[in-house]
């Protein structure tokens, strides 16, 4: 990656970039952590208001298999808040880190371009890199599924994990076993990768259209 | 001719780039709608929708999404609900992100003014 401009008298301050990235990773982790945690908390209480309890079938109760301690109850709502915050924060940190890889390229483009004005910088908008995002988040979710399924196998409850086995409807080849978790993780990786690509394509397209309209 | 100040300003502007609220709302809405549609469609294509054990968790969604069912027409209704929820989550994410930047920059400016006052 070309870190500095072609003009030796003007350099991209690596320390400034590093400090900016470090701060924004924390901010984005905070934002997505807040949204993730509060969403989980609200969903759990919504389920409780609909009469769902710990022993009733519910998509939310299924999550308790993969998020230890979580269940549809008042206590579970707080644990869900914690899990949602952790997952949201990690995802947020990953997403911004991926965006940060483009900072040098964007700054170099501005510095080397005679047509980009200072005012253009003020309207600069975050863009998503679908491929990198898909790889990173896909790996995160695949690893999470592998670890939680392996935990079920190690603690000896694979045979009773009826609900976990239902995932095989959506993840062909998945089962509550080591081999099944590897296959399921690979399928989940592909699924999350596709979702990230869709998110990036839709978001970047709308941003480009709006940027084109404003010029 | 670009100067070092230009380079530093560019780093900050790109690093603190704002998120497009409309784009993020629509993008997350589309992904959420697509996700629910796919989850329903998989069961329908496999022919498991009528099975009393398989798909029973997805059917529970009808409690939260009136009109949703594990059927083709129901999946379209579900897409609308999921899209709406995705829209709200995307909107909140983008607004919070932009707000965090405004708050942080505001705090830095206030802190700068404060230290300048103390120094004077």
Interface residues (C-beta under 8 A of the other chain):
Chain A: X5 X7 X9 X10 X11 X12 X13 X16 X17 X20 X21 X23 X24 X27 X28 X30 X31 X32 X34 X35 X39 X46 X50 X52 X57 X58 X59 X62 X99 X100 X103 X106 X107 X110 X111 X118 X121 X122 X124 X125 X126 X163 X166 X169 X170 X195 X198 X199 X200 X202 X203 X204 X206 X207 X210
Chain B: X2 X3 X4 X6 X7 X8 X9 X10 X11 X12 X13 X14 X15 X16 X17 X18 X19 X20 X22 X23 X24 X26 X27 X28 X30 X31 X34 X35 X39 X42 X43 X46 X48 X54 X55 X56 X57 X58 X60 X61 X63 X64 X89 X92 X93 X96 X97 X100 X101 X104
